[in-house]
Amino acid sequence: MVDGRVLAARRSAPSELAGGWEFPGGKVEPGEDCASALVRECAEELGVEVAPIRELGVARGAIELRLWLADLVDGTPAPLEDHDELRWLDAATLGDVAWLPIDIELLDFVRPLLS
């Protein structure tokens, strides 16, 4: 989160998710905790360093998706892997993208944080 805005990423792969928007992050690897996975995934997919602050909520479907609040520590996000576009969204623009269904479930955790 930066200046009351949240980062959204549009999937380019896999094909069944392409075009859908999600919150950045990814799978937790064996032996890794959720916060460490967030740091690693943001570095790999966006080329940035983040500092996890706290977990905001969980959505459950075919997968379990945990949403974290994190500060951008270093770098400028770029779509490096599995994404083709990024957008910073505020309260007024949060609904402007076609969120993936599981990420829609997390929007209520984000809204109170946006300005």
FIVOGU-166254 format. One record per atom (N, C-alpha, C, CB): residue number from 1; y, z, x. Coordinates in pm, whole numbers, plus 32768, in hexadecimal, padded with zeros to 4 digits. Glycine has a CB too. Example, Ala and Ser with C-alpha at 12.3 -4.5 7.8 and 13.67 -1.06 7.14 Angstrom:
     k      Y      Z      X
     1   7DC7   830C   8527
     1   7E3E   830C   84CE
     1   7EB6   830C   8528
     1   7E41   8389   846B
     2   7F1F   82C4   8505
     2   7F96   82CA   8557
     2   8003   8313   850A
     2   7FC4   823C   8580
REM end
This chain:
     k      Y      Z      X
     1   7F8C   8000   8054
     1   8000   8000   8000
     1   807B   8000   8059
     1   8000   8079   7FA0
     2   80DC   7FAC   8036
     2   8159   7FA1   807F
     2   81CB   7F96   801B
     2   8158   7F28   80E1
     3   822E   7FEC   8028
     3   82A7   7FE5   7FD4
     3   8288   7FDB   7F3E
     3   82FC   7F6F   7FFD
     4   8229   802B   7F0F
     4   8208   802A   7E81
     4   81C0   7FAD   7E52
     4   8283   803B   7E32
     5   8183   7F65   7EB0
     5   8138   7EED   7E8F
     5   80AA   7EF8   7EC8
     5   817F   7E6E   7EC6
     6   804E   7EB3   7E86
     6   7FC2   7EB3   7EAF
     6   7F9C   7E24   7ED6
     6   7F65   7EEA   7E3D
     7   7F41   7E18   7F36
     7   7F16   7D95   7F64
     7   7E9D   7D66   7F15
     7   7EF6   7D99   7FF9
     8   7EA3   7CEA   7EE7
     8   7E33   7CA9   7EA3
     8   7E0A   7C2F   7EF4
     8   7E59   7C80   7E10
     9   7D89   7C13   7EF3
     9   7D53   7BA3   7F40
     9   7D01   7B49   7EE4
     9   7CFC   7BD6   7FB6
    10   7D18   7AC4   7EEE
    10   7CCC   7A65   7E9D
    10   7C51   7A37   7EEB
    10   7D23   79EA   7E75
    11   7BDC   7A47   7EAD
    11   7B5D   7A23   7EEB
    11   7B51   798C   7EFB
    11   7AE7   7A58   7E99
    12   7B1C   7964   7F6D
    12   7AF9   78D8   7F84
    12   7A61   78C9   7F92
    12   7B40   78A2   8001
    13   7A1C   7938   7FA4
    13   798B   7939   7FB2
    13   7959   79C3   7F88
    13   795E   7915   8044
    14   78DD   79CA   7F59
    14   7882   795E   7F36
    14   78B4   7911   7EBC
    14   77F6   7995   7F1B
    15   7876   789F   7EA2
    15   78A7   7844   7E3B
    15   78B1   7883   7DB1
    15   784D   77CC   7E34
    16   7857   78E0   7D8F
    16   785B   791D   7D0A
    16   78D3   797B   7CF8
    16   77DA   7969   7CF1
    17   7913   79A2   7D65
    17   7988   79F9   7D5D
    17   7A0A   79B0   7D80
    17   7977   7A70   7DB9
    18   79FE   7934   7DB2
    18   7A73   78E9   7DE0
    18   7ADC   78DC   7D72
    18   7A49   785E   7E11
    19   7B59   78F5   7D98
    19   7BC9   78EE   7D3B
    19   7BEA   7971   7CFA
    19   7BAC   788A   7CD3
    20   7B90   79D4   7D01
    20   7BA9   7A57   7CC8
    20   7BF2   7AB0   7D2B
    20   7B27   7A99   7C9C
    21   7C43   7B09   7CF6
    21   7C93   7B63   7D49
    21   7C52   7BED   7D50
    21   7D21   7B6E   7D13
    22   7C60   7C2C   7DC6
    22   7C25   7CAF   7DDC
    22   7C7D   7D02   7E37
    22   7B99   7CA2   7E18
    23   7C5E   7D82   7E3B
    23   7C9D   7DDA   7E9C
    23   7C52   7DC9   7F20
    23   7C9C   7E6F   7E6C
    24   7C99   7DC4   7F91
    24   7C55   7DB3   8012
    24   7BF5   7E27   802F
    24   7CBC   7DA8   8083
    25   7B91   7E09   807D
    25   7B2D   7E6B   80A5
    25   7AA7   7E27   80AE
    25   7B27   7EE1   8041
    26   7A3D   7E73   80AC
    26   79BB   7E34   80B5
    26   794A   7E98   80BB
    26   79B5   7DDB   812C
    27   78D6   7E65   80DF
    27   785C   7EB5   80DF
    27   785C   7F1E   814E
    27   77E3   7E5B   80EF
    28   7821   7F8F   812B
    28   780B   7FF9   818B
    28   7788   7FDA   81D4
    28   7807   8086   8145
    29   7790   7FD5   8258
    29   7719   7FB9   82A9
    29   76C8   8039   82BD
    29   7742   7F7C   8333
    30   7646   802C   82DA
    30   75F5   80A3   82F4
    30   7632   80FA   8362
    30   7566   807A   831B
    31   7639   817C   8349
    31   7670   81D9   83A9
    31   7708   81E2   83A9
    31   7643   81B5   842F
    32   7749   819D   834D
    32   77DB   8197   8347
    32   780A   81E0   82C8
    32   780E   8103   8348
    33   7879   8228   82D0
    33   78B0   8264   8258
    33   7913   8203   8217
    33   78F5   82EB   8278
    34   793D   8223   819C
    34   7993   81C8   814F
    34   7A19   81AE   8193
    34   79AB   8200   80C4
    35   7A56   8214   81CB
    35   7AD8   8203   820D
    35   7ACC   81A9   8287
    35   7B12   828B   8235
    36   7A63   81BC   82D5
    36   7A4D   8167   834C
    36   7A32   80D6   8324
    36   79D8   819D   83A0
    37   79EA   80C4   82B7
    37   79CE   803C   8286
    37   7A50   7FF7   825D
    37   796C   8040   820E
    38   7AA9   8040   821B
    38   7B2A   8006   81F3
    38   7B79   7FD9   826D
    38   7B7B   806B   81A2
    39   7B81   802C   82D3
    39   7BC9   800A   834E
    39   7B8C   7F8D   838D
    39   7BC5   8080   83B2
    40   7B07   7F89   839A
    40   7AC3   7F17   83D8
    40   7AD7   7E98   8387
    40   7A2D   7F34   83E7
    41   7AC3   7E9F   8304
    41   7ACF   7E29   82AF
    41   7B5D   7DF0   82AF
    41   7AA5   7E4A   8221
    42   7BC1   7E47   82AD
    42   7C4C   7E15   82AF
    42   7C6B   7DD2   8334
    42   7CAF   7E89   8295
    43   7C34   7E05   83A0
    43   7C46   7DC5   8422
    43   7C02   7D3C   8424
    43   7C0E   7E1F   8493
    44   7B87   7D35   83F3
    44   7B3C   7CB7   83F4
    44   7B75   7C4F   8395
    44   7AAB   7CD1   83D0
    45   7B94   7C78   831A
    45   7BBC   7C19   82B2
    45   7C51   7BFA   82B0
    45   7B94   7C4D   822D
    46   7CA3   7C59   82E1
    46   7D35   7C49   82D4
    46   7D7F   7C51   835A
    46   7D6B   7CB1   8278
    47   7D3B   7C7E   83C3
    47   7D7B   7C88   8445
    47   7DE1   7CF9   844F
    47   7DBC   7C08   8467
    48   7DCC   7D64   8403
    48   7E2A   7DD4   8404
    48   7DE3   7E57   841E
    48   7E75   7DDB   837F
    49   7E32   7EB9   8448
    49   7E00   7F41   8456
    49   7E36   7F92   83E2
    49   7E29   7F80   84E0
    50   7DDD   7FD8   839D
    50   7E05   802E   832E
    50   7DD9   80BD   834A
    50   7DCA   7FFC   82A8
    51   7E1E   811A   8308
    51   7DFA   81A8   830F
    51   7DD7   81D6   8282
    51   7E6E   81FE   834B
    52   7D56   81EE   8266
    52   7D2E   821F   81E2
    52   7D6F   82A5   81C4
    52   7C95   822A   81D9
    53   7D9E   82B5   8147
    53   7DDC   8332   811C
    53   7D7F   8380   80C1
    53   7E62   8317   80D5
    54   7D54   833D   8054
    54   7CF8   8381   7FF8
    54   7CB9   8319   7F9A
    54   7D41   83F0   7FA7
    55   7C47   833D   7F66
    55   7C04   82E9   7F02
    55   7C4D   82FA   7E7D
    55   7B6C   830D   7EF4
    56   7C66   8289   7E3A
    56   7CAC   828B   7DBA
    56   7C4E   8288   7D43
    56   7D0B   8217   7DB1
    57   7BDF   8240   7D4E
    57   7B85   8234   7CDD
    57   7B0D   81DE   7CFE
    57   7BCD   81FC   7C67
    58   7AB0   81D8   7C9F
    58   7A33   818F   7CB0
    58   7A1A   813A   7C34
    58   79BC   81EF   7CCB
    59   79ED   80BF   7C49
    59   79BE   8068   7BDC
    59   792B   804B   7BF7
    59   7A13   7FE3   7BD3
    60   78DC   804D   7B8C
    60   784D   8034   7B9C
    60   7822   7FC0   7B45
    60   77FB   80B1   7B79
    61   77D8   7F65   7B80
    61   77A0   7EF2   7B3B
    61   7725   7ECA   7B8A
    61   7808   7E7B   7B30
    62   771B   7E4A   7BAD
    62   76AE   7E1D   7C02
    62   76B8   7E60   7C8C
    62   76AF   7D82   7C10
    63   7733   7E86   7CB0
    63   774B   7ECF   7D2B
    63   77A1   7F49   7D09
    63   7791   7E75   7D97
    64   77AC   7FA5   7D68
    64   7808   8015   7D59
    64   7880   7FF7   7DB3
    64   77C4   809F   7D7F
    65   78F6   7FF4   7D78
    65   7970   7FD1   7DC0
    65   79CC   804B   7DC4
    65   79B7   7F58   7D7E
    66   79ED   8077   7E3C
    66   7A44   80EA   7E4F
    66   7ACD   80B8   7E7D
    66   7A09   814F   7EB6
    67   7B34   80E3   7E38
    67   7BBD   80BB   7E59
    67   7C01   812A   7EA6
    67   7C0D   809A   7DD9
    68   7C3D   8105   7F18
    68   7C7F   8164   7F6F
    68   7D13   8145   7F79
    68   7C40   8163   7FF9
    69   7D63   81AD   7F84
    69   7DEF   81A2   7FA7
    69   7DF5   81A6   803F
    69   7E46   8214   7F65
    70   7E3C   8146   807A
    70   7E47   8140   810C
    70   7ED2   810F   8131
    70   7DDA   80E3   8149
    71   7EFF   813B   81A4
    71   7F7D   810A   81DB
    71   7F62   809A   823D
    71   7FCB   817B   821F
    72   7FBA   8037   823F
    72   7FB5   7FCD   82A2
    72   7FF5   8003   8321
    72   7FFF   7F4B   8270
    73   7FA6   800E   838B
    73   7FD2   804A   8408
    73   8007   7FE0   8468
    73   7F61   8097   8449
    74   7FBF   7F6F   8471
    74   7FE6   7F08   84D2
    74   7FB5   7E80   84A4
    74   7FAD   7F28   855D
    75   8009   7E1C   84BB
    75   7FE4   7D91   849D
    75   801F   7D60   841B
    75   7F4F   7D84   849A
    76   8012   7CDF   840A
    76   803B   7C9B   838F
    76   7FBD   7C60   8351
    76   80A8   7C2C   83AA
    77   7F9A   7C86   82D6
    77   7F1F   7C54   829A
    77   7F1D   7BBB   8291
    77   7F0D   7C90   820F
    78   7EAA   7B83   82B3
    78   7E92   7AF4   82A8
    78   7E04   7AE0   8275
    78   7EA7   7AAC   8333
    79   7DED   7A77   8225
    79   7D66   7A5E   81F0
    79   7D0B   7A21   825A
    79   7D6D   7A02   8175
    80   7CC5   7A75   82A6
    80   7C74   7A45   8316
    80   7BE4   7A25   82F1
    80   7C74   7AAB   8382
    81   7BAD   7A6D   8291
    81   7B1E   7A60   8273
    81   7B06   7A76   81DE
    81   7ACB   7AC4   82C6
    82   7AC7   7A15   819C
    82   7A9F   7A1E   810F
    82   7B12   7A20   80AB
    82   7A4D   7A98   80FB
    83   7B8E   7A08   80DA
    83   7C03   7A03   8082
    83   7C5A   798C   80AA
    83   7C54   7A88   808A
    84   7CA6   7957   8049
    84   7D00   78E8   8069
    84   7D91   7902   8044
    84   7CD1   786C   8022
    85   7DAD   7974   8005
    85   7E36   7997   7FE3
    85   7E41   7A2E   7FD2
    85   7E63   794E   7F62
    86   7EB4   7A64   7FF7
    86   7ED4   7AF1   7FE4
    86   7F57   7AFB   7F98
    86   7EDD   7B3B   806C
    87   7F64   7B66   7F49
    87   7FE2   7B82   7F03
    87   7FFA   7C17   7F01
    87   7FDF   7B49   7E73
    88   8079   7C3D   7F15
    88   80A5   7CC6   7F00
    88   80D3   7CD0   7E70
    88   8117   7CF0   7F65
    89   8098   7D2D   7E24
    89   80B6   7D3C   7D97
    89   80F5   7DC4   7D7A
    89   8038   7D28   7D43
    90   8157   7DC3   7D20
    90   8193   7E40   7CF3
    90   816D   7E56   7C61
    90   822E   7E3E   7D05
    91   81A9   7EB9   7C22
    91   8187   7ED9   7B97
    91   819D   7E62   7B3A
    91   81D9   7F50   7B67
    92   8206   7E15   7B51
    92   8226   7DA5   7AFA
    92   81CC   7D2C   7B0F
    92   82B5   7D7C   7B0F
    93   8190   7D1F   7B85
    93   8140   7CA8   7BA4
    93   80AA   7CC4   7BAF
    93   8170   7C6B   7C25
    94   807F   7D40   7B99
    94   7FF2   7D64   7BA9
    94   7F96   7D0E   7B52
    94   7FDE   7DF7   7B87
    95   7FC4   7CE5   7ADF
    95   7F73   7C93   7A85
    95   7F81   7BFE   7A99
    95   7F93   7CB4   79FA
    96   7FC8   7BD4   7B01
    96   7FE1   7B45   7B18
    96   7F6E   7AFA   7B59
    96   805B   7B35   7B6C
    97   7F07   7B3F   7B83
    97   7E96   7AFD   7BC4
    97   7E18   7B10   7B70
    97   7E80   7B35   7C54
    98   7DB7   7ABA   7B85
    98   7D37   7ABF   7B3D
    98   7CD7   7B1B   7B89
    98   7CF9   7A2F   7B2C
    99   7CE0   7B9E   7B6B
    99   7C8D   7C00   7BAF
    99   7BF9   7BE9   7B91
    99   7CB5   7C8D   7B85
   100   7BA4   7C04   7BF3
   100   7B14   7C05   7BDA
   100   7AF6   7C78   7B79
   100   7AC3   7C16   7C61
   101   7A91   7C68   7B24
   101   7A77   7CCD   7ABC
   101   7A6C   7D5C   7AEF
   101   79FA   7CAA   7A74
   102   7A27   7D73   7B5C
   102   7A18   7DFC   7B8C
   102   7A9C   7E34   7BC0
   102   79AD   7E03   7BFB
   103   7AF2   7DDE   7BF7
   103   7B74   7E0D   7C27
   103   7BD2   7E2E   7BB3
   103   7BB4   7DA3   7C81
   104   7BC1   7DEB   7B42
   104   7C11   7E0B   7ACB
   104   7C00   7E9E   7AA6
   104   7BE9   7DB1   7A53
   105   7B86   7ED1   7AB6
   105   7B6A   7F5C   7A96
   105   7BBA   7FBE   7AED
   105   7AD7   7F78   7AA5
   106   7BEB   7F8F   7B5F
   106   7C33   7FE6   7BBC
   106   7CCB   7FE5   7BA7
   106   7C14   7FBE   7C49
   107   7CFD   7F8B   7B54
   107   7D8D   7F7D   7B44
   107   7DD0   7FFC   7B11
   107   7DAB   7F0B   7AE7
   108   7D8E   8046   7AB9
   108   7DC9   80C1   7A86
   108   7DDD   812B   7AF2
   108   7D73   80FA   7A18
   109   7D91   8124   7B5F
   109   7DA3   8181   7BCF
   109   7E1D   8159   7C23
   109   7D24   8184   7C26
   110   7E40   80D9   7C1F
   110   7EAC   80A4   7C73
   110   7F34   80AE   7C2F
   110   7E8F   8012   7C97
   111   7F38   8092   7BAF
   111   7FB9   808C   7B67
   111   8015   8102   7B81
   111   7F9F   8083   7AD4
   112   7FE4   817F   7B7D
   112   8041   81F1   7B91
   112   8082   81F4   7C1C
   112   7FF7   8272   7B7C
   113   804A   81AD   7C7C
   113   807E   81AF   7D05
   113   80E7   8144   7D1F
   113   800C   819D   7D67
   114   80F4   80E5   7CC3
   114   814C   8072   7CD9
   114   81D7   808B   7CA5
   114   8112   7FF6   7C98
   115   8237   804D   7CE8
   115   82C2   805B   7CBB
   115   82F8   7FD4   7C8D
   115   831A   8096   7D2A
REM end
